[in-house]
Amino acid sequence: MSVSADQETAPIANSRNGRSGSVFRSFGSLFGGSQNSGGDAPAGDGYVEFGMQDPERNGRTLGTFAGVFSPVALSMFSALVFIRVGYIVGNAGLYITLLQFIIAYAILLFTVASVCAISTNGAIEGGGVYFMISRTLGIEFGGSIGTLFFFANVVGSAMAISGCTEGLMDNFGPKGNFVIGDATLPDGQWWRFLTSSVINTLQLLVCLVGAALFAKTSVLILGTVTVCLFATFISFLAVGATNDTITVPSINELSKTVHFLNYTGLSATTLRENLGTHYGIDYTSGGKQVDFSTTFGVLFSGVTGIMAGANMSGELKNPSKSIPWGTLSAVAFTFVSYIILSFLMSCTTPFFTMQNNYLFLLPVNLWPPFTAIGILTATFSTSLSNLIGSSRILEALSKDQVFGSLLKFVLRGTWKGNPIAAVAVSWCMVECILLIGSFNIIAQINSVLFMLSYLATNLACLGIELTGAPNFRPLFKYFTWHTCLVGLLGTLIMMFVINPIYASSCIILCLILVIALHLFSPATQAAQWGSISQALMFHQVRKYLLMLDPRKDHVKFWRPQILLLVSSPRSCCPLVDFVNDLKKSGLYIIGHVKLGDFKDSEDVENNQQWWSFLDHMRVKAFTEVTLSRSIREGVQHLIRLSGIGAMKPNTIILGFYDNEAPRDFFQNGSSPYKTDDFNAGDIQNFPIRHDGDPKHFQVQEYVQILCDTLRMKKNLCLCRNFERLDKNFIAKSNHVKYIDVWPINIFNPTSGDPFDVVSLFMMQLAVIMLAKWKHLRLRIFLCDTNEERTVGTFDTQAPQMEVFSKMKLEQSLKELRIAADIIEIQEWSRDTEFSHQARTLRQFTAQADNALVEEDDDVGEETMNRSLFYMQRANEIIRERSDQTALSFIYLAAPPKLSMPDFTQRSASYMELLTELTVELPPTILVHGVSTVTSTSL
């Protein structure tokens, strides 16, 4: 972010006065709580706590009345109060009109409650609604809604200017009410556009001077409109009946036989006639039939000004207090005014008159200029408020770099806190909207855009309330999630009531903006505001984790939940990437043990670096780092404590213990994982062991870790030669064709090996990788042993046993729905050396014969040499068949038991034999499974 720290970026969390309570606390708590001023913004992440701002900085000069009440009241009066209330009452009747006002203001009240809750929960900066939504829902929703709200203010300003121009032409144009002689304003499409442009330019000059002049102007205009409105109330009570004062407008071609409209004054008969509905024809729209939706659409479009005060948040001395108080007061004031006006119209004016002259208030006023002044001032002020609001929103979008460098000129065009460039852009866009010309089209678009911003505001408040975040403690207590939900549903329904096509288009446009900002906006990476999506996900994940019962696990739904133990991320990038594919949407944890003492370490976990590593690798994994005095003890901690609830690792994967120097994939020029992000000068994060450096632990401790893993009932995998794994090459190469499975315990081969738990676990892992590499074939090598070793299992002759073993394996694969090629290996049955060495090799594993161990306490050199020769021969058999192999799975015999008296020597021999077995092979996984992972039943 290029914005200085004092330009607030993340105010949702805040300090409090310590008071909390229910929804129905005393009204005195509405604006309670002191706010600390002053203090510097904390350096580093740009986060500013509530109450840490200086209210006098950046020209914050407006109070509640001038900054919130006046613009909100004027925006909610707009053109409706003097031009369209009669249209609504004359068609819908008093009862339906009152019902529509109640529905509209109920929706507005619920939305205001959401605005007040968010605005009193943290320091509010410029941008109003955009600022609140972006800091709550995140930059994607905030930026998209803010962009549409910017356009809503632009369209609203153009609509009000069009109404102001219409008022000028009706009063001072040809046949105008105040025309004397031939001195009239020229009328016509382009003359009206010129007049609108002059009004727009006048507003531009007011805005360029600054918000203070706008505030003074709005207060003056509000006073003028209020005086004109009270003059209208008095006129209803004072003016008597007349039938030659109200003329039929020249544009009304629906009533050609009538030239004057009746006015009865206060009359009980007129009131009774106006109670019910009398839907007629709208003479301004070419004879369109009026109904409930059209009257409500007109009514709601006139009261969409509740955000005018929030738009001025950047100029308010105390926005957290001014926005709730000023907005609620203005809503109450305008509601009472509209109800009184509707009732007086129903008592004095026949519905036929109200249907055929929407400007009938002017002829029946004690002093007609009052109505004309009210129309012009109300529309002018509404347009001015929207123009100011749009410029502030554009400035906030630019500060947050929502659109990157595209809006950088807006910040450069700021002078003494006044966003001159943003005002100029808003003025130009208003000019473009004025070219549309049609007031009705502009009004409908304006209403739907404002409704969408109300919907997002209610959604933001609903979301943060449902998360139960401890830092959501607004001073405004008169709301619950129920009010947010009602406001959300109400605004959504009314959007489609007003115009379903425009509503659908705006929602689709909003979703497109959300996706585009998520993918391309630089603010998504730079902003540290906190997104409500994270809080909602935490809330739901916790709930479902509690519902996930490990006692209800079933083998049909088994999936690998993997803990990968790494020494340094630099040396194991291909393995980390591979295991990300192997996890099959299961849990994936990358574990690391740091050697040391806790009291001597300041940053044990170094989480930021590990999360950066996950981002660099683009893997869906968690990290767990522990500090321990030994590697073995640390691994025990990770195996036992990693995960949560039923999401615990069931498979432990380790790299292979050998003496080869590890490769640095961050620095290798040909590596797809090359990066300099983990280098700070000469200091490297995640250092690796260089050639000649001693290892952190010995082979004995490594084998002890393997034993501990199996004792804790975890599946075990040892990975070797993965520095050779190249996923891109495998995907493109026509030479690499196979994934191999060797389901024979090479330390103790029997014909029953392909059907035990270990072999089935190997096949399951192979099938998972086959789903990732769809172009490869699965090969399973059936290694038949000689007659002497199989007679105990199969009471038949050797040739028959060979056929029977293959048929049984084919049947098993068919039941398991595994498509594979079965390759028979005859060497184990034909080479007598294999059978002679089997009993000796078994002594290096957990299957060692205790009697034999007591007879021959240590392994002689000759025995070890014969065993190594056996492993070299097995390695040769595997290598001969691995030329086109991408990955091999080999049966891992369990390591020697810890209780053996010569465990140290046997563990070293065990690893030496495994090293000989896997040398020069393709990427290989030695597998030992301890749990059933396959199922043949539904």
Secondary structure, 3 states (H helix, E strand, C coil): CCCCCCCCCCCCCECCCCCCCCCCCCHHHHHCCCCCCCCCCCCCCCCCCECCCCCCHHHCCECHHHHHHHHHHHHHHCCHHHHHHHHHHHHHHHHHHHHHHHHHHHHHHHHHHHHHHHHCCCCCCCCCHHHHHHHHHCHHHHHHHHHHHHHHHHHHHHHHHHHHHHHHHHHHCCCCCCCCCCCCCCCCHHHHHHHHHHHHHHHHHHHHHCHHHHHHHHHHHHHHHHHHHHHHHHHHHHCCCEEEEEECCCCCCCCCCCCEEEECCCCHHHHHHCCCCCCCEECCCCCEECCHHHHHHHHHHHCCCCCHHHHCHHHECCHHHHHHHHHHHHHHHHHHHHHHHHHHHHHHCCHHHHHHCCCCCCCCCCCCHHHHHHHHHHHHHHHHHHHHHHHHHHHHHHHCCCCHHHHHHHHHCEECCEEHHHHHHHHHHHHHHHCCCCHHHHHHHHHHHHHHHHHHHHHHHHHHHHHCCCCCCCCCCCCCHHHHHHHHHHHHHHHHHHCHHHHHHHHHHHHHHHHHHHHHCCHHHHCCCCCHHHHHHHHHHHHHHHHCCHHHCCHHHCCCCEEEECCCHHHCHHHHHHHHHHCCCCCEEEEEEEECCHHHCCCCCCHHHHHHHHHHHCCCCEEEEEEECCHHHHHHHHHHHCCECCECCCEEEEECCCCCCCCCCCCCCCCCCCCCCCEECCEECCCCCCCCCCCCCCHHHHHHHHHHHHHCCCEEEEEECHHHCCHHHHHHCCCCCEEEEECCCCCCCCCCHHHCHHHHHHHHHHHHHHHHCCCCEEEEEEECCCHHHHCCCCCCCHHHHHHHHHHHHHHHHHHCCCCCEEEEECHHHHCHHHHHHHHHHHHHCCCCCHHHHHHCCCCCHHHHHHHHHHHHHHHHHHHHCCCCEEEEEEECCCCCCCCCCCHHHHHHHHHHHHHHHHCCCCCEEEEECCCCCCCCCC
